Amino acid sequence: MPAHDLRSSTRRGPAAPRDRALDLLRAAALVRVVVWHATGAAVVTLVAAMPVMFFVSGSLFAASAARRGSASVVWSRLRRLGPPLWLFAAAAWTAMAVGAWASGTTLDITHVWSWIVPIGDPAGSAWEAGWLATPLWYLRTLLWILLLAPLLARLVSVAPLASAVAASGALVALEWVQRASSWRPPLAPRLPLQVGG
């Protein structure tokens, strides 16, 4: 087969048109996250950045799954999520081991599983006091959403209105739990704040 025929046969089809509404939502959520972390201005909390970002991620997942199938998309995203996390975990655990040794504190090796497969909030050592582990909440949430995405996509296709009402109700409930209740899920105690915010 000539080289030009091979190139043309491996070329992808025309790209799908961009969804400007999703682009606008993503931009608003990103600006909100940056402004919040840069200034801490309370007014930006009127935009719920994380639910918007998860909505955008879900929409992109659904579009990819329609073309390639849910299992293929989940596996592809897990392959992209795992190696950077594991590299960071290796560096973090090395730093925590050195810090724990130098400060005479302990490093509980039973917490390492949550850095390899973050199904719960990753826990570190007394030495690092959370500054290495805390930012990984987003990966934990993303992993759960990714694993549940095929089921959630199916629910949305079967009952779109009921799914939207249930998701909105869950966000309101998480916000209420965060503000008015002392209950926290044992596996992810900061979940109401992280997903609701």
C-alpha positions in Angstrom: 0.0 0.0 0.0 1.5 3.4 -0.9 2.4 5.7 1.9 -0.2 8.3 1.1 -2.9 5.7 1.1 -1.8 4.5 4.5 -1.8 8.0 5.9 -5.3 8.7 4.5 -6.7 5.4 5.9 -5.5 6.1 9.4 -6.7 9.7 9.4 -9.6 10.4 11.7 -13.0 11.6 10.4 -14.1 15.2 10.7 -14.0 16.6 14.2 -17.3 17.1 15.9 -18.4 20.7 16.2 -17.5 22.3 19.6 -20.4 22.8 22.1 -20.1 26.5 22.9 -22.4 26.1 26.0 -20.0 23.6 27.5 -17.1 25.8 26.7 -18.8 28.7 28.4 -19.6 26.6 31.5 -16.0 25.3 31.7 -14.6 28.8 31.4 -16.9 30.1 34.1 -15.9 27.3 36.5 -12.2 27.7 35.7 -12.3 31.5 36.4 -14.2 30.8 39.6 -11.6 28.3 40.8 -8.7 30.7 40.0 -10.4 33.7 41.5 -11.3 31.8 44.7 -7.8 30.4 45.2 -6.2 33.7 44.4 -8.4 36.0 46.5 -10.7 33.9 48.7 -13.5 36.3 47.8 -16.8 35.0 49.2 -18.8 36.3 46.3 -17.3 33.7 43.9 -18.9 30.9 45.9 -22.2 31.9 44.3 -20.9 29.9 41.3 -20.7 26.2 42.2 -17.5 25.3 40.3 -17.1 21.6 41.1 -20.7 20.6 40.1 -20.2 22.5 36.9 -16.9 20.9 36.1 -18.3 17.4 36.8 -21.3 18.2 34.6 -18.9 19.2 31.8 -16.8 16.1 32.4 -19.9 14.0 32.2 -21.0 15.6 29.0 -17.6 15.0 27.4 -17.7 11.4 28.7 -21.1 10.8 27.1 -19.9 12.2 23.8 -16.8 10.0 23.8 -18.8 6.9 25.0 -21.2 7.3 22.1 -18.4 7.1 19.6 -16.1 4.5 21.3 -18.2 2.7 24.0 -18.2 3.3 27.8 -15.7 0.6 28.7 -13.1 1.9 26.2 -13.5 5.5 27.5 -13.3 4.5 31.2 -10.1 2.4 30.5 -8.5 5.2 28.5 -9.2 7.8 31.2 -7.9 5.5 34.0 -4.7 5.0 32.0 -4.2 8.7 31.9 -5.2 9.2 35.5 -3.1 6.5 37.1 0.6 7.1 36.1 0.7 10.8 37.1 -0.9 9.9 40.5 1.5 7.0 41.1 4.5 9.2 40.3 3.3 11.9 42.6 2.5 9.2 45.3 6.1 7.8 45.0 7.6 11.3 45.5 5.2 12.1 48.3 5.8 8.9 50.2 9.6 9.4 49.8 9.2 12.9 51.2 6.9 11.7 54.0 9.3 8.8 54.9 12.3 11.2 55.1 10.2 13.8 57.0 8.8 11.2 59.5 12.4 9.8 60.1 13.8 13.3 60.6 11.0 14.5 62.9 10.6 11.2 64.8 7.0 10.8 63.8 5.3 7.7 62.4 4.3 6.9 58.8 1.4 4.4 58.7 2.0 2.2 55.7 -1.6 1.0 55.7 -2.6 4.4 54.1 -0.6 3.7 51.0 -3.5 1.9 49.2 -5.5 5.2 49.1 -2.6 6.8 47.1 -2.5 3.9 44.6 -6.3 3.6 44.1 -7.8 6.8 45.7 -11.3 5.5 46.5 -11.1 7.4 49.8 -9.3 10.5 50.8 -5.5 9.8 50.7 -4.0 10.0 54.2 -0.4 11.0 54.8 1.8 11.3 57.9 1.7 13.5 60.9 4.8 15.2 59.5 3.1 16.4 56.3 -0.2 17.3 58.2 -2.2 17.1 55.0 -0.5 19.5 52.7 0.6 16.6 50.4 -2.6 14.5 50.6 -5.4 17.1 50.7 -5.2 18.2 47.1 -5.8 14.7 45.9 -9.5 14.9 46.9 -10.2 15.9 43.3 -8.7 12.7 41.9 -10.7 10.7 44.4 -13.9 12.3 43.3 -12.9 12.1 39.6 -12.2 8.4 40.0 -15.6 7.7 41.5 -17.4 9.7 38.8 -15.4 7.9 36.1 -16.3 4.5 37.6 -19.9 5.4 37.9 -20.2 7.3 34.6 -21.5 4.3 32.5 -24.3 3.8 35.0 -25.0 7.5 35.3 -25.1 7.9 31.5 -27.6 5.0 31.3 -29.8 6.6 33.9 -29.7 10.0 32.1 -30.6 8.3 28.8 -33.6 6.4 30.4 -34.9 9.2 32.7 -33.2 12.6 32.0 -35.6 14.8 34.0 -35.6 12.5 37.1 -31.8 12.2 36.9 -31.4 16.0 36.8 -33.8 16.4 39.7 -32.0 13.7 41.7 -28.5 15.2 41.0 -29.7 18.7 42.0 -31.3 17.3 45.2 -28.1 15.5 46.0 -26.1 18.7 45.7 -28.6 20.5 48.0 -28.4 17.7 50.5 -24.6 17.8 50.5 -24.7 21.5 51.0 -27.1 21.1 53.9 -24.9 18.4 55.4 -21.8 20.6 55.1 -23.5 23.7 56.7 -26.0 22.4 59.2 -24.9 18.9 60.2 -21.9 17.4 61.9 -22.2 14.1 60.0 -19.3 13.3 57.7 -18.8 10.1 55.6 -16.0 8.1 57.3 -14.2 7.2 54.0 -14.3 10.8 52.7 -15.1 13.3 55.6 -14.7 16.3 53.4 -17.0 15.0 50.6 -19.9 17.4 51.3 -17.7 20.4 51.0 -15.7 19.2 48.0 -18.6 18.1 45.8 -21.1 20.7 47.0 -18.7 23.6 46.6 
